[in-house]
Amino acid sequence: MKETSDILIVGAGIVGIATALELQKTNSALTITVIEKEKYSSCHQSGNNSGVVHAGIYYEPESLKAKFCSQGLKATEKFCKEHNLPYNKVGKLIVATNEDEVLRLKKLEERAKANGIVVEIINKAELRKLEPNINGLQALYSPNTAITDYKQIVFKMEEIFKSNGGVIYYEEKVISGKENDNCVVVKTNKRTIECSKVINCAGLHSDKIVESFGCNPNYKIIPFRGEFFRLNNQPNDLVKHLIYPVPNPERPFLGVHLTPKIQGGFTVGPNAVLAFKREGYKLTNFNFKEFIDTIFYKGFWIMLWNNKKSAVSELIDSISKLAYLKRVNKYCSQIKLNDLGHYPAGVRAQAVSLNGKIIDDFLFIETKRCLHIGNAPSPAATSSIPIAKYIVNKININ
Ligand SMILES: Cc1cc2nc3c(=O)[nH]c(=O)nc-3n(C[C@H](O)[C@H](O)[C@H](O)COP(=O)(O)OP(=O)(O)OC[C@H]3O[C@@H](n4cnc5c(N)ncnc54)[C@H](O)[C@@H]3O)c2cc1C
């Protein structure tokens, strides 16, 4: 018998599950099916991240990131409170350690204010008072930045979705889709499902899904591994806030930060190293087919050329723990080499356009019956609830 579903969602990460739940809340009569290739949800980005609920400081004013992040902070706090999930408004300090960074901090303050985010610049003495173990000339203080456990959020959303009749097939991979005037026929490795609309939330594989649905994505996902260390041998009160460096304008990511974890303890990280496999959690992970696919992409080489300095230094920091430590010691000198213990890495799905541009904002690609989320890097975990609302509005289910 032919299987049908009103909506089919590819991927049970935080974006896919938040969207499934939002659709169900909007129209409880809809049949919604989520297909997830792993044994359980949030196996990839949503379960391997820093756990920071961002306030929305960094993002280009008027961008989707700026809008969804600040809405997402409030929505995430509300969801955690409603469902008794861990959420701690620890606040964040972005620490300038030299004069050049002091200037950049001022620009960051202006941007945060343009985005309507509460921030305040504090001086060296105030920083020392707040964080005696942190060295800096100035810091940008964001009182509302928080920490949580995104895995627990996904599990809770999933539980609500399933208890209200939503269906999730695990260990099942979407292979292709064919869109016609009346429906989309989706093939997985286990079945064929006919549906009215498809939402692609496949993260590290979003471009491959676009291709397998017969469209040209005009971008490629380039995987960037983010390596962390757990801090050993340090006191519980090493820091009270999230400690971030001032972002380097030559690098697209936020920099190695010191993060109090919601379960206790601290991590430092993540760096941003080019991975040789989309799900390449270790330096030695290599996938020949994916590697060839990447190196035949013109945009990859342009991106690499434009970011050659940071690509090399990120690789060095990945190979040498000592080089990595130097980045942390810039703002916290009491961390030593033997304090850096094992902690699992994450891999970011970063969309890169044909002209080598690292696509900064969230990206959506629409056809009549499909909506592909082409780029959902950080802060997409923070922003998942507003992203889900945006998708529900966009796909027009009624
Ligand atoms: C190191 C790191 C640190 C980060 N820190 C933060 C942070 O502190 N705060 C923040 O807001 N964001 C952070 N992010 C970003 C955030 O984690 C991601 O933006 C977010 O999790 C993206 O969610 P997603 O659902 O789009 O993707 P994913 O969580 O990757 O989910 C995609 C899912 O699709 C499935 N899938 C793929 N292909 C198929 C297929 N063919 N068939 C079926 N299923 C398929 C995958 O198995 C996966 O489960 C971080 C990311 C990383 C990697």
PDBQT file of the ligand as one rigid body, heavy atoms in Angstrom, charges set to zero:
ROOT
HETATM    1  C1  LIG A 401      30.750  22.942  17.367  1.00  0.00    +0.000 C 
HETATM    2  C2  LIG A 401      29.441  23.643  17.270  1.00  0.00    +0.000 A 
HETATM    3  C3  LIG A 401      29.079  24.597  18.224  1.00  0.00    +0.000 A 
HETATM    4  C4  LIG A 401      27.852  25.261  18.123  1.00  0.00    +0.000 A 
HETATM    5  N1  LIG A 401      27.431  26.070  19.139  1.00  0.00    +0.000 NA
HETATM    6  C5  LIG A 401      26.193  26.624  19.092  1.00  0.00    +0.000 A 
HETATM    7  C6  LIG A 401      25.687  27.366  20.204  1.00  0.00    +0.000 A 
HETATM    8  O1  LIG A 401      26.317  27.460  21.246  1.00  0.00    +0.000 OA
HETATM    9  N2  LIG A 401      24.476  27.956  20.081  1.00  0.00    +0.000 N 
HETATM   10  C7  LIG A 401      23.719  27.852  18.930  1.00  0.00    +0.000 A 
HETATM   11  O2  LIG A 401      22.643  28.442  18.868  1.00  0.00    +0.000 OA
HETATM   12  N3  LIG A 401      24.156  27.119  17.890  1.00  0.00    +0.000 NA
HETATM   13  C8  LIG A 401      25.352  26.479  17.957  1.00  0.00    +0.000 A 
HETATM   14  N4  LIG A 401      25.793  25.703  16.932  1.00  0.00    +0.000 N 
HETATM   15  C9  LIG A 401      24.954  25.560  15.745  1.00  0.00    +0.000 C 
HETATM   16  C10 LIG A 401      23.776  24.610  15.968  1.00  0.00    +0.000 C 
HETATM   17  O3  LIG A 401      24.166  23.461  16.670  1.00  0.00    +0.000 OA
HETATM   18  C11 LIG A 401      23.199  24.247  14.606  1.00  0.00    +0.000 C 
HETATM   19  O4  LIG A 401      22.978  25.445  13.892  1.00  0.00    +0.000 OA
HETATM   20  C12 LIG A 401      21.868  23.511  14.722  1.00  0.00    +0.000 C 
HETATM   21  O5  LIG A 401      22.009  22.416  15.598  1.00  0.00    +0.000 OA
HETATM   22  C13 LIG A 401      21.417  23.040  13.350  1.00  0.00    +0.000 C 
HETATM   23  O6  LIG A 401      20.349  22.164  13.526  1.00  0.00    +0.000 OA
HETATM   24  P1  LIG A 401      19.792  21.310  12.308  1.00  0.00    +0.000 P 
HETATM   25  O7  LIG A 401      18.568  20.636  12.779  1.00  0.00    +0.000 OA
HETATM   26  O8  LIG A 401      19.712  22.202  11.120  1.00  0.00    +0.000 OA
HETATM   27  O9  LIG A 401      20.964  20.279  11.935  1.00  0.00    +0.000 OA
HETATM   28  P2  LIG A 401      21.389  18.883  12.594  1.00  0.00    +0.000 P 
HETATM   29  O10 LIG A 401      21.309  18.922  14.061  1.00  0.00    +0.000 OA
HETATM   30  O11 LIG A 401      22.708  18.537  12.013  1.00  0.00    +0.000 OA
HETATM   31  O12 LIG A 401      20.283  17.867  12.085  1.00  0.00    +0.000 OA
HETATM   32  C14 LIG A 401      20.191  17.406  10.759  1.00  0.00    +0.000 C 
HETATM   33  C15 LIG A 401      19.648  15.990  10.812  1.00  0.00    +0.000 C 
HETATM   34  O13 LIG A 401      19.361  15.534   9.499  1.00  0.00    +0.000 OA
HETATM   35  C16 LIG A 401      19.666  14.155   9.442  1.00  0.00    +0.000 C 
HETATM   36  N5  LIG A 401      19.832  13.777   8.026  1.00  0.00    +0.000 N 
HETATM   37  C17 LIG A 401      20.765  14.244   7.155  1.00  0.00    +0.000 A 
HETATM   38  N6  LIG A 401      20.598  13.675   5.943  1.00  0.00    +0.000 NA
HETATM   39  C18 LIG A 401      19.530  12.849   6.030  1.00  0.00    +0.000 A 
HETATM   40  C19 LIG A 401      18.859  11.978   5.104  1.00  0.00    +0.000 A 
HETATM   41  N7  LIG A 401      19.253  11.842   3.828  1.00  0.00    +0.000 N 
HETATM   42  N8  LIG A 401      17.785  11.261   5.543  1.00  0.00    +0.000 NA
HETATM   43  C20 LIG A 401      17.359  11.382   6.837  1.00  0.00    +0.000 A 
HETATM   44  N9  LIG A 401      17.974  12.170   7.755  1.00  0.00    +0.000 NA
HETATM   45  C21 LIG A 401      19.030  12.906   7.359  1.00  0.00    +0.000 A 
HETATM   46  C22 LIG A 401      20.932  14.038  10.256  1.00  0.00    +0.000 C 
HETATM   47  O14 LIG A 401      21.208  12.721  10.686  1.00  0.00    +0.000 OA
HETATM   48  C23 LIG A 401      20.637  15.000  11.401  1.00  0.00    +0.000 C 
HETATM   49  O15 LIG A 401      20.057  14.353  12.508  1.00  0.00    +0.000 OA
HETATM   50  C24 LIG A 401      26.996  25.003  17.015  1.00  0.00    +0.000 A 
HETATM   51  C25 LIG A 401      27.353  24.032  16.071  1.00  0.00    +0.000 A 
HETATM   52  C26 LIG A 401      28.542  23.333  16.212  1.00  0.00    +0.000 A 
HETATM   53  C27 LIG A 401      28.857  22.243  15.247  1.00  0.00    +0.000 C 
ENDROOT
TORSDOF 0
